[in-house]
Amino acid sequence: MSQTDVSEKLFTIRYKCDDKSHLIIKDTQTCLNCTTKDCNYFCPSDVYEWEKKLKITTVAFENCIECGTCRIACPSDNIDWVYPKGGYGITYKYG
């Protein structure tokens, strides 16, 4: 499956966004010391992005498809992932 196919499928979901993130970077210093920045690559919906100028990892939790990859893929276990509170989060159009 190509990146284009994945992007097209992401448009078939609905997300009701909470005002509080359900994805938390536990320690910003850990991100600063991380040499691989794996979170920029393992998330299928591009939630995480390293901001070189600011020297922080931004979290676009509004894009999260709740797959849970980030809670197991961060080599430093530096992402706290919980389900969004009731009524918020993702709704799949076909399922």
C-alpha positions in Angstrom: 0.0 0.0 0.0 1.4 3.4 -1.0 1.6 6.5 1.1 -1.1 8.0 -1.2 -3.4 5.0 -0.4 -2.9 5.5 3.3 -3.6 9.2 3.1 -6.8 8.6 1.1 -8.1 6.1 3.7 -7.4 8.6 6.5 -10.0 10.9 5.0 -12.7 8.3 5.6 -12.6 8.7 9.4 -14.2 11.3 11.6 -12.5 12.7 14.7 -14.2 14.6 17.4 -11.5 16.6 19.0 -11.2 17.2 22.7 -9.5 20.3 24.0 -7.0 18.3 26.0 -4.5 15.9 24.4 -4.7 12.2 25.2 -1.0 11.9 24.0 1.6 13.3 26.4 5.3 13.6 26.0 6.5 12.6 29.4 9.9 14.3 29.4 10.9 16.9 26.8 14.6 16.5 27.6 14.3 12.8 26.5 13.2 14.0 23.1 16.0 16.5 22.9 18.5 13.7 23.6 16.9 11.3 21.2 19.1 10.8 18.1 16.7 8.8 15.9 13.4 10.7 16.4 11.5 7.5 15.7 8.1 9.1 16.5 8.4 11.2 13.3 8.2 8.0 11.3 6.2 5.2 13.0 2.9 7.1 13.4 0.7 6.5 10.3 -1.1 9.8 10.7 1.9 12.0 11.3 1.0 13.1 14.8 4.6 13.7 15.9 7.0 16.2 14.4 10.4 17.3 15.6 10.6 21.1 15.4 14.3 21.7 14.9 14.2 25.5 15.6 12.2 25.1 18.8 13.9 21.8 19.8 10.7 20.1 20.8 8.4 17.4 19.5 5.0 18.7 18.6 2.0 16.5 19.1 -0.9 17.0 16.7 -3.3 14.7 18.7 -6.2 15.9 16.5 -4.8 13.6 13.8 -4.5 10.5 16.0 -6.3 7.4 14.8 -5.8 5.6 18.1 -3.8 2.7 16.7 -1.5 2.7 19.8 1.7 2.4 17.9 3.3 5.3 19.8 2.8 3.7 23.2 5.0 0.7 22.2 7.3 2.1 19.5 9.0 5.0 21.3 12.4 3.5 22.3 12.5 5.6 25.4 8.9 4.9 26.5 8.4 8.7 26.5 4.9 8.9 25.2 1.9 8.5 27.6 -1.1 7.3 25.5 -4.6 6.9 26.8 -8.0 6.7 25.1 -9.7 10.0 24.6 -12.5 10.6 27.1 -16.0 9.4 26.3 -17.6 11.0 23.2 -14.3 12.1 21.8 -11.8 10.5 19.5 -12.1 8.6 16.2 -15.2 7.3 14.4 -14.7 5.0 11.5 -17.0 5.5 8.5 -16.9 1.8 7.4 -16.8 -0.2 10.6 
